[in-house]
Amino acid sequence: RWLDGLRQVGLEISGADLISAGIAPGPAIGRGLAAALGARLDDRAPDRATQLAVALRAANESPAAH
């Protein structure tokens, strides 16, 4: 499955989008993007708005929650 297409799946958002939404540069950006990518790969975040919502939620969570 990975070779047939998942390796080419990307996000429609970037760290700059999270910073623009008020997330401070740092580990929270990585947490947010990782969560959005996971949701995208699981077909739970097919569009930009959903990816951003997932990323913001994860970025705002405490690191201990992971």
N, C-alpha and C positions, 0 to 999 in steps of 0.2 A: 504494500500500500504506500509506503514511504517513497519508494522509487517511482511509483506511478503518478505521484502528484503532490503528496503532502510536503515534500521538501521545497516545493515552490510556493506554498501558501505563505502569505505575508499579511501584515497588518496595514490598515488604512490610516493608522495613527502613528505618531512618533513621540519621543520624549519631549519634543518642543510643544506638542499639543497638551501634554500633562503640565508642563511648566506654565503655559498660557492659561491653564485652568486653575493655577494657584498652588501646584505641588512644587515644593522646593527641590532644587537639584540634589541628587544623592541617591541612596539605595531605594528610596520609595519609588523612584522612576522605574528602576529595574523590576521591582515587585509588580508594579502596575502593568508594565509591558509584558512580563512573563505570564501574568494572569490573563491578559487579553489574548495572547497568542494561544494559551491553553484552551481558552473558550472558543477561539476561532477554529482550532484544530478539531474540537469536539462539536462543531457546528452550533454552538450556543451564542456566537457573536458574529453573524454573517455580514454585518454592515458597520460603517464607521461609528455611528451613534452608539450602538451596543458595545462595540470594542472600547470606546472611550468611557462609557459608564462602568464597564467591568474594570478597566484600568484604574479609574479614579477610586472606585470602591477598595480595590486591593492596595493602592498606594496610601490610602488613608487609614488602613488597618495597622495595628501595632505589629512590629516585626515578631514579637513573641507569639502571635496568633498563627504563625506559619510553622 
